[in-house]
Amino acid sequence: MPVTRSTGLLALGGIALAALLTVIGHLEVNDDLNPWALTISDFAVSDRGGVIDIAMVVLALATVALLYGLRRASPPRPRSGRTAELLLGAWVGGLLLAAVVPTNEPGTAMTTAAYLHRYASVIAFLALPVGGWLLARRDQLTPAARWLRGLAVASLVLAAAMVWSAYPGDRVLLGLAERLLILTEVGVLTVVALVLARSGSSTRVVAV
């Protein structure tokens, strides 16, 4: 099986597993937690080391598979052409750090670990849509370029909505905004994985 196709299928499997684990994690936590007002991290910290943390790691590994597939499909390129891959790498690093370092319990004071978790999440949430926008310029992903750009713009709009909710908005519907944001960002990964899964080993990718 061609490398790009196998890594695409592997990434799709990882994305699906991460989504399933996240749903299970929501069903297992305390019923008093409100998904519309609280973030996924708030749910994860209530079940430290549980399935939501595992889902974050699985999603990061699925992205690594995509990076490997993109790298194997790409010709040699200048340093500037690696921007999109570096941004996807930042998403992976932020996601893994957020999984390892928990946020604070809802209603408690922010700790150093909680701030680290927050800023790792911010880096991840911003890096992925920008990386997705840049990936839309690659020849191999041209058929899905409109989807990638649309999802990238939607992600950035939802990220702005989260910032508004977290500060002047008094956390109104913060959990909903975050879940919609994650949905669009996972959509970016899914689109790339689908294109790779349908491609052959001879397909080449033009650098960004």
Helices and strands as residue ranges (DSSP letters): H 3-28, H 40-45, H 51-73, G 79-82, H 83-100, H 112-135, G 139-144, H 145-166, H 174-197
